[in-house]
Each structure stands twice: as structure tokens, then as C-alpha cells.
């Protein structure tokens, strides 16, 4: 049998490696080729999260843990429709924000500053969006599995459910330390929101979908803010041939 504490330690090491190894490599590489560094960061980060997720799934399958007991059951009734409606409403709101940003001739410096530490890892070209969407799907599934599924499950023998949930949210925030203290606080709060969704719906799936949508829409808006402005034709130039 695979001791869950060994898996817990391995998962925590993988999370730490994302910050102390992958992120530091990104900083060094971004000074040479920022675009290449972003793609390398996305790939390496995704591989680490999938490694942690596969390890967790291996533990649960090997020890006979019912998947429904760790959040893989599909919610029913209001537990399905309420988070689904909230996700659709959030996507619509973010879509509206994206349209407003897209219509700006040149995004203001204030908008760029609001991105904070996220700017360094956000897509800068339309060609980067498909890869970033893949990262968003990975984050939605793997981070919810690891932080809301596994960590809460693994910590419960030591502390009660609510304290385990709080610890998982704080670890989630700490895993985003590259965003600075403001980013850690913001992602910790977001982690609490995802945790509340998981506990209320008794399923990981609503949080997985919302998490992926949050990351994907955030990437689209960041791209619109950070992309090179489209040259506008001058008044002296003809508008057509």
C-alpha cells in the first residue's frame, strides 16, 4: 500500500519545485527570450501539476478510495445548476470586459499595472492563446484535484474539515507567490471561493470548470492589454483600394 503521507510529501515537493526551480528558470530565461520563457514555464508547470495529479489518482485507486468520496461525483439539482449559472454569468461578464478592452486604441498604463505579477506569464500574441488555454484546462483540473481534493482529504486526519480547507486555500495562495504578496492574498481568497464551491456542491467538477474559465478569460484580457497596438490608418491614407 502507498502511504498517503509519502504522496502528500511528494505533492508538496512538486509544488515547491514549481516556485523554486521552474519559476527561477523562467526568470533567467526571460532575460534572453521572453516568449520562449513563457512557453517553457507553461509546459514545465503543467507537467509538474499533472505529475502531482497522477500521483494522487494512483494513491486513491491503489488504496480503493471511492472516486465519489473525493469529489468526482457529478452534482445534481441546485448543486449543479447554481454553479453552472454562476460560471456562465462570470464568463459573460469577463467577455464584456474583454470587448471593452479590445475596443481601446491603446490600453492605459493603469490597466497594465493592474495585471501585477500575472503580466510576466500572460500571452502576448494571439498565437500563444491556444497553448495558454491548454494551461488553463490543466490548472482547472489539476489544481482543484490537488488543492481542493487531495490536500483537504489528506489533512483531515490531523485537523477538522474547515481547518483543512483553510490550509489548502493558504497553500494555494503560497503556490502563486510569484505574483507578489497582493497576488498571494488574491489567490488565497480565490482558493477559499473554490473550496466553498466544492464543499457546497460536494463535487470538484463545478470548481474545475469555473477555475479553467477564470484562468482562460484572465489570459484573454491580459493578452488584449499587453498585445502590441494595431496601427491605425492616418487621415491622409485612403481607407480602401
Backbone bond lengths (Angstrom), bond angles and torsions (degrees), N, CA, C in turn:
res aa  C-N    CA-C-N  psi(-1)  N-CA   C-N-CA  omega(-1)  CA-C   N-CA-C  phi
1 X - - - 1.476 - - 1.525 109.81 -
2 X 1.313 116.48 142.37 1.464 121.38 -179.59 1.531 109.08 -87.51
3 X 1.341 118.61 114.68 1.471 119.74 179.39 1.528 110.95 -61.60
4 X 1.320 116.51 130.79 1.457 119.33 -177.34 1.520 112.12 -65.73
5 X 1.343 116.56 -23.81 1.457 118.88 -179.38 1.522 111.27 -72.14
6 X 1.333 117.00 -31.48 1.464 120.20 175.26 1.525 109.64 -67.30
7 X 1.333 115.77 -42.47 1.468 119.50 177.44 1.524 110.18 -64.52
8 X 1.332 117.57 -42.28 1.462 121.14 178.65 1.527 110.40 -59.08
9 X 1.328 116.69 -46.72 1.462 119.98 178.70 1.517 111.85 -62.57
10 X 1.342 116.69 -39.48 1.464 120.60 179.72 1.522 111.07 -65.75
11 X 1.327 116.88 -41.44 1.469 121.05 178.90 1.527 110.14 -63.71
12 X 1.325 117.26 -43.28 1.467 120.63 179.12 1.528 110.98 -64.14
13 X 1.334 116.89 -36.44 1.467 120.51 176.84 1.526 110.92 -65.79
14 X 1.328 116.88 -39.53 1.460 120.19 178.10 1.528 110.86 -65.14
15 X 1.335 116.52 -39.37 1.470 120.35 177.18 1.522 109.96 -63.48
16 X 1.351 116.26 -43.35 1.464 120.49 178.62 1.526 111.07 -64.78
17 X 1.338 117.24 -38.21 1.463 120.92 179.56 1.524 111.20 -62.28
18 X 1.331 116.53 -33.01 1.460 120.27 179.30 1.522 110.32 -60.84
19 X 1.326 116.75 -37.77 1.468 120.54 -178.48 1.526 112.22 -85.12
20 X 1.327 116.94 -48.19 1.459 120.20 -171.34 1.527 113.85 -84.46
21 X 1.318 118.49 -19.64 1.462 120.45 179.95 1.522 111.02 -113.20
22 X 1.331 116.58 -58.57 1.467 120.48 -176.04 1.527 111.07 -64.57
23 X 1.327 117.12 -46.39 1.461 120.00 -177.99 1.525 111.73 -66.21
24 X 1.330 117.19 -41.21 1.464 119.86 178.89 1.525 111.13 -64.96
25 X 1.339 117.33 -37.37 1.466 120.55 175.97 1.527 110.07 -64.28
26 X 1.334 116.67 -37.52 1.466 120.64 177.94 1.522 110.92 -62.54
27 X 1.315 117.10 -43.57 1.468 120.46 -179.64 1.520 110.56 -60.05
28 X 1.321 116.08 -44.74 1.474 119.36 -179.88 1.526 111.03 -65.89
29 X 1.316 116.83 -44.77 1.461 120.70 -176.09 1.526 112.00 -70.66
30 X 1.337 116.96 -32.42 1.466 119.98 -177.68 1.521 112.19 -66.64
31 X 1.329 117.14 -20.59 1.453 119.96 177.41 1.525 111.73 -74.30
32 X 1.332 116.00 -16.95 1.460 121.48 179.57 1.522 111.54 -101.64
33 X 1.348 115.74 -49.30 1.467 121.59 -178.12 1.533 107.87 -147.85
34 X 1.326 116.14 98.49 1.462 120.86 -173.56 1.523 112.13 -63.94
35 X 1.329 117.94 -41.50 1.461 121.20 -178.74 1.523 110.96 -64.73
36 X 1.317 116.62 -45.76 1.463 120.99 178.48 1.519 110.77 -63.49
37 X 1.325 116.05 -37.31 1.462 120.64 179.88 1.525 110.75 -65.13
38 X 1.340 117.50 -39.89 1.463 120.38 178.70 1.525 111.06 -61.69
39 X 1.329 116.21 -46.97 1.468 119.99 -179.31 1.521 111.33 -63.09
40 X 1.335 116.74 -39.76 1.459 120.43 178.46 1.525 110.54 -65.24
41 X 1.328 116.39 -40.31 1.461 120.47 178.79 1.522 111.04 -63.42
42 X 1.337 116.62 -45.98 1.469 120.43 179.58 1.528 110.54 -59.53
43 X 1.338 116.19 -44.86 1.465 120.19 -177.75 1.517 111.44 -66.56
44 X 1.327 116.97 -48.81 1.462 120.17 -178.11 1.513 111.89 -64.72
45 X 1.343 116.41 -41.67 1.458 119.91 178.21 1.519 111.83 -62.86
46 X 1.335 115.85 -42.25 1.465 120.08 178.91 1.525 111.17 -63.81
47 X 1.328 116.96 -41.42 1.468 120.19 179.63 1.532 111.20 -63.37
48 X 1.323 117.01 -39.71 1.469 120.25 178.39 1.529 111.04 -64.44
49 X 1.332 116.21 -43.21 1.459 119.05 -178.74 1.525 111.62 -68.72
50 X 1.333 117.19 -37.55 1.459 119.23 176.28 1.529 110.75 -67.54
51 X 1.332 117.07 -36.14 1.468 120.05 177.19 1.527 110.01 -62.02
52 X 1.337 116.73 -44.89 1.462 120.38 178.16 1.526 110.80 -63.61
53 X 1.325 117.11 -41.89 1.469 120.77 -178.74 1.516 111.77 -65.74
54 X 1.323 116.80 -42.99 1.466 120.42 179.01 1.524 110.44 -64.03
55 X 1.318 116.67 -38.62 1.466 120.77 177.86 1.527 110.93 -61.69
56 X 1.336 115.79 -43.42 1.467 120.85 179.45 1.527 110.84 -65.33
57 X 1.315 116.59 -46.86 1.470 119.95 179.32 1.532 111.12 -62.03
58 X 1.309 116.56 -38.67 1.464 121.73 176.73 1.526 110.75 -59.76
59 X 1.336 116.04 -44.30 1.466 120.65 178.83 1.518 110.56 -60.72
60 X 1.328 116.33 -49.34 1.464 119.72 -176.71 1.523 111.90 -64.11
61 X 1.327 116.70 -42.09 1.461 119.73 -179.93 1.527 110.37 -67.68
62 X 1.329 117.30 -42.88 1.460 121.41 -177.65 1.520 112.23 -65.71
63 X 1.327 116.56 -32.42 1.461 120.14 -178.09 1.526 112.36 -96.91
64 X 1.330 117.09 4.31 1.454 120.33 175.71 1.509 115.57 72.49
65 X 1.328 116.99 26.86 1.470 119.79 178.94 1.533 108.45 -73.97
66 X 1.326 118.86 125.02 1.471 120.38 177.85 1.527 110.96 -62.72
67 X 1.313 116.83 129.44 1.457 120.59 -177.31 1.527 112.16 -61.25
68 X 1.312 116.56 -31.66 1.469 119.38 179.43 1.521 111.73 -66.43
69 X 1.337 116.81 -25.67 1.468 120.09 -178.08 1.522 112.73 -80.23
70 X 1.334 116.91 -12.51 1.461 120.32 179.56 1.529 111.34 -115.76
71 X 1.325 116.38 22.56 1.452 120.53 169.69 1.505 117.40 99.80
72 X 1.334 118.34 8.42 1.452 118.98 -178.15 1.527 113.57 -97.78
73 X 1.313 116.37 9.09 1.457 118.92 171.73 1.509 110.07 -80.28
74 X 1.323 117.07 147.76 1.462 120.86 179.08 1.523 109.30 -82.52
75 X 1.340 118.28 126.61 1.463 119.79 -179.92 1.521 111.64 -66.94
76 X 1.312 115.80 158.49 1.459 121.46 179.75 1.523 110.13 -128.12
77 X 1.323 115.30 162.56 1.463 120.79 176.06 1.517 111.48 61.54
78 X 1.341 115.58 -140.39 1.461 120.13 -176.71 1.520 111.71 -63.17
79 X 1.321 117.90 -26.81 1.465 120.70 178.65 1.521 112.19 -65.96
80 X 1.323 116.73 -19.28 1.461 121.51 174.78 1.520 111.32 -94.73
81 X 1.341 117.27 -48.18 1.462 120.77 -170.93 1.519 113.07 -75.70
82 X 1.320 118.38 -35.58 1.477 119.29 -179.50 1.526 111.54 -64.03
83 X 1.341 120.27 -52.72 1.475 118.46 177.89 1.523 113.15 -65.27
84 X 1.348 117.19 -30.84 1.461 119.42 177.35 1.520 110.48 -64.67
85 X 1.338 116.41 -44.74 1.468 120.34 178.30 1.524 110.68 -64.27
86 X 1.337 116.99 -39.52 1.463 120.56 179.18 1.528 110.89 -64.71
87 X 1.324 117.33 -38.82 1.468 121.35 178.78 1.517 111.13 -66.15
88 X 1.329 116.64 -43.02 1.464 120.71 178.62 1.527 110.20 -63.82
89 X 1.348 116.92 -41.71 1.462 120.81 179.48 1.530 110.40 -64.60
90 X 1.331 116.72 -40.92 1.465 120.10 178.86 1.523 110.69 -64.49
91 X 1.337 116.65 -43.89 1.464 120.50 179.85 1.522 110.60 -62.09
92 X 1.339 116.80 -39.93 1.461 120.74 178.88 1.528 111.06 -65.24
93 X 1.334 116.18 -41.48 1.464 120.58 179.13 1.519 110.89 -64.30
94 X 1.342 116.16 -44.56 1.459 119.81 179.03 1.529 110.84 -67.64
95 X 1.332 116.40 -36.38 1.460 119.41 176.85 1.520 111.34 -61.86
96 X 1.334 116.33 -40.23 1.462 120.53 177.53 1.526 110.69 -63.87
97 X 1.332 116.65 -40.75 1.466 120.39 177.62 1.523 110.87 -64.32
98 X 1.334 116.09 -40.24 1.461 120.18 178.97 1.522 111.42 -62.54
99 X 1.319 117.44 -40.01 1.463 121.21 179.24 1.527 110.36 -64.25
100 X 1.340 115.95 -41.63 1.472 119.15 179.03 1.527 110.83 -63.35
101 X 1.324 116.93 -42.64 1.467 120.11 179.85 1.528 110.29 -66.48
102 X 1.334 116.21 -40.06 1.467 120.39 -179.08 1.520 111.57 -62.04
103 X 1.306 117.66 -27.99 1.463 121.48 -177.77 1.527 112.88 -82.77
104 X 1.326 116.97 -10.19 1.461 119.99 178.91 1.525 109.86 -72.72
105 X 1.339 118.96 131.51 1.468 120.25 176.95 1.530 111.51 -58.07
106 X 1.332 115.01 -46.28 1.464 121.74 176.97 1.525 107.41 -142.82
107 X 1.348 119.18 117.84 1.463 120.71 178.23 1.525 110.83 -58.38
108 X 1.299 116.31 141.02 1.459 120.96 -178.02 1.525 111.15 -69.86
109 X 1.316 114.69 158.59 1.475 120.41 177.36 1.527 110.22 -63.61
110 X 1.330 116.22 -30.23 1.467 120.31 178.08 1.519 110.91 -61.18
111 X 1.340 116.66 -41.84 1.462 120.49 177.99 1.526 110.90 -63.03
112 X 1.321 116.23 -41.60 1.461 120.29 178.74 1.526 110.87 -63.69
113 X 1.314 116.84 -40.97 1.462 121.01 -179.39 1.528 111.04 -65.92
114 X 1.336 117.07 -32.38 1.459 121.07 -178.98 1.526 112.45 -65.23
115 X 1.320 116.81 -22.37 1.462 119.65 178.93 1.524 111.76 -69.76
116 X 1.323 117.19 -26.62 1.458 120.70 178.03 1.522 112.40 59.25
117 X 1.342 115.74 -138.34 1.454 121.28 -177.62 1.509 114.24 -68.10
118 X 1.338 117.19 -15.31 1.465 120.83 179.65 1.530 111.26 -68.62
119 X 1.333 116.69 -26.14 1.464 120.63 -175.59 1.522 111.81 -57.35
120 X 1.322 117.40 -39.21 1.463 120.90 -175.02 1.520 112.75 -63.45
121 X 1.337 117.14 -28.24 1.468 119.62 -175.57 1.525 112.54 -109.32
122 X 1.312 117.37 7.48 1.464 121.64 -177.38 1.525 110.85 -87.69
123 X 1.331 117.60 152.77 1.464 120.39 178.13 1.517 111.25 -64.66
124 X 1.330 115.18 143.63 1.460 121.02 178.83 1.523 112.59 -112.55
125 X 1.329 116.95 -12.93 1.464 121.24 -178.42 1.519 109.36 -134.58
126 X 1.324 115.75 153.41 1.468 119.78 179.94 1.520 111.57 -60.05
127 X 1.320 116.80 -31.49 1.465 120.80 -179.87 1.521 112.57 -66.31
128 X 1.335 117.07 -17.98 1.464 121.09 179.90 1.524 112.71 -87.59
129 X 1.329 116.92 -13.90 1.462 120.28 -174.90 1.529 113.70 -62.08
130 X 1.348 120.45 -44.45 1.472 118.70 179.37 1.529 113.00 -56.75
131 X 1.339 117.12 -43.17 1.462 120.26 178.41 1.528 110.66 -64.33
132 X 1.327 116.12 -39.15 1.463 119.20 179.98 1.521 111.05 -67.79
133 X 1.324 117.61 -36.19 1.464 120.05 176.70 1.529 110.30 -63.50
134 X 1.333 116.37 -37.10 1.460 119.56 175.68 1.516 111.55 -62.29
135 X 1.325 115.98 -39.99 1.470 120.67 176.71 1.530 110.34 -64.87
136 X 1.336 116.69 -38.52 1.465 120.73 179.34 1.522 111.36 -63.18
137 X 1.334 116.74 -42.21 1.465 120.41 177.39 1.534 110.61 -64.54
138 X 1.329 115.95 -40.70 1.463 119.97 177.41 1.517 110.79 -62.03
139 X 1.335 116.61 -45.52 1.461 120.41 179.73 1.528 110.83 -62.55
140 X 1.331 116.13 -42.72 1.461 119.33 -179.97 1.512 111.90 -59.15
141 X 1.319 116.75 -49.08 1.464 119.79 -177.60 1.527 112.18 -75.89
142 X 1.322 116.56 -54.27 1.466 120.21 -171.56 1.536 112.91 -69.33
143 X 1.324 117.36 -43.55 1.461 118.82 -178.15 1.519 111.52 -68.59
144 X 1.323 117.96 -36.66 1.463 118.81 176.35 1.535 110.63 -68.24
145 X 1.327 116.84 -40.99 1.463 120.46 177.18 1.521 110.71 -59.75
146 X 1.328 116.68 -47.13 1.466 120.79 -175.38 1.525 111.79 -74.13
147 X 1.346 116.74 -52.21 1.464 119.72 -172.19 1.527 113.11 -81.86
148 X 1.326 117.89 -44.59 1.468 119.28 -177.98 1.514 112.43 -91.17
149 X 1.324 117.92 -27.64 1.453 120.19 179.41 1.511 112.52 -89.20
150 X 1.330 116.85 -65.87 1.453 121.23 -171.81 1.525 113.66 -72.47
151 X 1.327 117.82 -51.19 1.465 118.90 -173.60 1.524 112.40 -61.87
152 X 1.310 117.41 -41.84 1.467 119.39 177.44 1.526 109.63 -63.16
153 X 1.327 117.00 -43.87 1.468 121.91 179.10 1.519 111.30 -62.09
154 X 1.338 117.47 -42.78 1.462 121.61 -176.16 1.522 112.31 -74.18
155 X 1.334 117.17 -31.16 1.463 120.28 -176.30 1.532 113.33 -85.14
156 X 1.324 116.92 -18.54 1.459 119.90 -176.76 1.529 114.76 -59.58
157 X 1.338 120.45 -33.72 1.470 117.77 176.23 1.529 113.28 -62.70
158 X 1.348 117.24 -20.63 1.466 120.96 -178.68 1.520 112.29 -95.33
159 X 1.339 116.76 -37.33 1.465 121.60 -176.89 1.519 108.35 -135.11
160 X 1.342 116.50 172.11 1.461 118.01 179.50 1.530 110.73 -76.47
161 X 1.315 115.93 172.79 1.465 122.03 -173.49 1.514 112.04 -57.61
162 X 1.322 117.73 -46.87 1.457 120.63 -173.11 1.515 111.48 -69.38
163 X 1.328 117.42 -36.39 1.462 119.19 177.83 1.522 110.34 -71.36
164 X 1.341 117.15 -36.45 1.459 120.93 175.66 1.526 110.19 -62.49
165 X 1.335 116.22 -40.10 1.462 120.72 178.39 1.525 110.82 -64.60
166 X 1.336 116.56 -41.06 1.469 120.72 178.55 1.523 110.72 -64.61
167 X 1.327 116.95 -43.71 1.465 120.47 179.12 1.527 111.51 -61.68
168 X 1.331 116.63 -40.87 1.465 119.67 179.98 1.522 110.94 -64.32
169 X 1.345 117.09 -37.99 1.463 120.68 179.04 1.529 110.74 -67.55
170 X 1.335 116.78 -38.79 1.463 120.44 178.60 1.526 111.01 -67.64
171 X 1.328 116.58 -39.37 1.465 120.04 176.09 1.527 111.00 -65.16
172 X 1.314 116.08 -36.54 1.461 121.22 176.48 1.522 110.26 -61.29
173 X 1.328 116.23 -43.59 1.458 120.02 177.16 1.518 111.72 -65.12
174 X 1.344 116.66 -42.90 1.465 120.52 -179.98 1.521 111.79 -63.16
175 X 1.333 117.04 -31.63 1.465 120.99 179.04 1.525 111.74 -67.29
176 X 1.340 117.02 -13.93 1.459 121.82 178.89 1.535 110.42 -109.52
177 X 1.325 115.91 32.92 1.461 121.02 -177.23 1.522 112.88 -62.53
178 X 1.333 117.33 -21.85 1.466 120.57 179.24 1.520 111.69 -62.59
179 X 1.344 117.14 -17.62 1.463 120.46 179.75 1.520 112.59 -84.28
180 X 1.329 117.35 0.51 1.448 120.47 -177.31 1.529 111.57 84.56
181 X 1.328 116.23 175.56 1.460 119.75 -175.95 1.524 112.09 -61.32
182 X 1.331 117.09 -39.68 1.469 119.47 178.80 1.517 110.01 -61.89
183 X 1.332 117.33 -39.56 1.459 120.96 178.75 1.515 112.35 -67.97
184 X 1.326 116.75 -37.55 1.470 120.74 177.57 1.525 110.21 -62.30
185 X 1.333 116.28 -44.84 1.463 120.65 179.42 1.525 110.53 -64.15
186 X 1.336 115.91 -44.47 1.467 120.35 -178.70 1.529 111.19 -63.53
187 X 1.317 117.45 -44.80 1.462 119.50 -178.92 1.528 111.80 -73.34
188 X 1.328 117.88 -28.11 1.468 120.00 174.58 1.526 110.12 -65.29
189 X 1.331 116.09 -43.51 1.472 120.34 177.24 1.524 109.81 -63.71
190 X 1.335 116.31 -42.52 1.464 120.08 177.87 1.524 110.24 -62.49
191 X 1.342 116.04 -37.94 1.454 120.06 176.28 1.518 112.12 -61.96
192 X 1.321 116.91 -37.44 1.469 120.42 177.04 1.529 110.53 -65.67
193 X 1.338 116.17 -37.91 1.472 119.95 177.70 1.525 109.79 -63.11
194 X 1.329 117.11 -47.98 1.465 120.65 178.80 1.530 110.88 -61.34
195 X 1.336 115.86 -39.31 1.464 120.02 179.07 1.518 110.83 -62.89
196 X 1.341 116.59 -44.07 1.464 120.36 178.62 1.522 110.80 -60.91
197 X 1.339 116.72 -39.27 1.468 120.14 178.69 1.525 110.22 -63.26
198 X 1.324 116.67 -44.30 1.471 120.46 -179.87 1.522 110.92 -62.94
199 X 1.333 116.77 -44.42 1.464 119.69 -177.81 1.526 111.57 -69.03
200 X 1.332 117.46 -37.10 1.461 120.43 -178.74 1.527 112.24 -74.22
201 X 1.341 116.18 -38.60 1.465 119.51 -177.56 1.524 112.25 -89.56
202 X 1.359 116.42 -13.66 1.469 122.49 -177.34 1.520 111.54 59.69
203 X 1.322 115.21 32.40 1.457 120.81 -178.73 1.520 109.57 -153.94
204 X 1.337 116.10 149.06 1.459 121.44 175.49 1.524 112.54 -81.99
205 X 1.332 117.28 -24.03 1.465 120.44 -170.19 1.521 114.78 -59.67
206 X 1.348 120.23 -45.50 1.473 117.93 178.35 1.527 112.49 -59.88
207 X 1.338 117.11 -40.42 1.467 120.29 179.12 1.518 110.89 -69.18
208 X 1.335 117.62 -36.35 1.467 121.02 177.58 1.523 110.38 -60.19
209 X 1.329 116.29 -47.95 1.471 120.51 -178.67 1.527 110.70 -64.64
210 X 1.334 116.96 -47.34 1.465 120.13 -179.29 1.525 110.77 -62.96
211 X 1.323 117.31 -42.89 1.464 121.72 179.69 1.525 110.76 -58.69
212 X 1.335 116.83 -46.21 1.465 120.82 179.58 1.525 111.01 -62.77
213 X 1.341 116.65 -40.82 1.465 120.72 179.70 1.525 110.84 -66.36
214 X 1.334 116.94 -42.45 1.471 121.01 178.50 1.527 110.21 -58.04
215 X 1.327 117.00 -47.79 1.461 120.39 -178.19 1.529 111.56 -67.49
216 X 1.337 116.77 -44.02 1.465 120.24 -177.91 1.526 111.46 -63.86
217 X 1.340 117.23 -46.48 1.458 120.14 -179.43 1.523 110.97 -68.10
218 X 1.334 116.14 -35.20 1.464 119.26 175.66 1.515 110.98 -62.42
219 X 1.333 116.63 -38.54 1.460 120.54 177.78 1.515 112.35 -65.78
220 X 1.322 116.96 -40.30 1.470 121.06 178.98 1.526 110.53 -62.95
221 X 1.337 115.89 -46.93 1.467 119.28 -179.30 1.522 110.66 -65.21
222 X 1.340 116.80 -41.24 1.467 119.91 178.04 1.523 110.80 -61.41
223 X 1.332 116.75 -41.23 1.471 120.32 177.80 1.520 111.03 -61.31
224 X 1.320 116.99 -42.59 1.464 120.59 -180.00 1.529 111.47 -64.58
225 X 1.328 115.76 -33.55 1.468 119.93 179.42 1.525 111.20 -75.99
226 X 1.333 116.80 -39.50 1.460 121.27 -171.06 1.524 114.80 -93.29
227 X 1.326 117.87 -16.79 1.467 120.25 -176.27 1.522 110.79 -64.16
228 X 1.325 115.03 157.20 1.462 120.24 176.65 1.525 109.23 -66.22
229 X 1.326 117.77 136.54 1.468 119.63 -179.56 1.522 111.66 -63.74
230 X 1.333 114.64 143.91 1.462 120.31 177.73 1.530 109.04 -76.96
231 X 1.335 117.93 125.67 1.473 119.64 -179.54 1.535 110.83 -59.65
232 X 1.300 115.79 133.19 1.465 121.21 178.52 1.536 108.88 -97.06
233 X 1.337 117.76 137.68 1.477 118.89 178.29 1.521 110.84 -66.14
234 X 1.322 115.63 139.43 1.452 119.47 178.98 1.520 109.79 -75.56
235 X 1.330 115.77 165.41 1.472 120.40 -177.45 1.518 111.13 -64.50
236 X 1.338 116.52 -25.78 1.473 119.54 -178.12 1.507 112.64 -79.01
237 X 1.338 116.81 -17.78 1.450 120.64 -177.36 1.522 110.19 -84.78
238 X 1.323 118.59 140.42 1.465 120.80 177.08 1.509 110.43 -67.44
239 X 1.315 117.99 144.55 1.459 122.26 -178.71 1.507 111.89 -80.70
240 X 1.319 119.65 -13.47 1.458 121.90 -179.31 1.503 110.10 -151.46
241 X 1.320 116.90 174.67 1.455 120.70 -179.00 1.517 110.45 -89.53
